[in-house]
Amino acid sequence: MDIERRRLIAQECRDLITALVHHYDHGEADQAADLFVPDGLWVKSQVPYRGRVAITASFAAQPALLVLRHFTCNTLVSVHDEQNASA
């Protein structure tokens, strides 16, 4: 894989993380969960949630008065191949 393709994949991963925390912080559980594949896995406080229904429920479970603001920067993405990366 060439360096430009690797950079594009890494940027798409960073954009995905930014979108996830934005939706999560703004109480947009459905939009956050829609970023996962249908059988995706979200682990929150060491509790696994599999599938969009469970993931949506985990995001929606936040108390209405709780204000969350995640600060993300310097996200290191390791591109393993065309289909796999970790951050």
Secondary structure, 3 states (H helix, E strand, C coil): CCHHHHHHHHHHHHHHHHHHHHHHHCCCHHHHHCCCCCCCEEEECCEEEECHHHHHHHHHCCCCCCCCCCCCCCCCCEEEECCEEEC
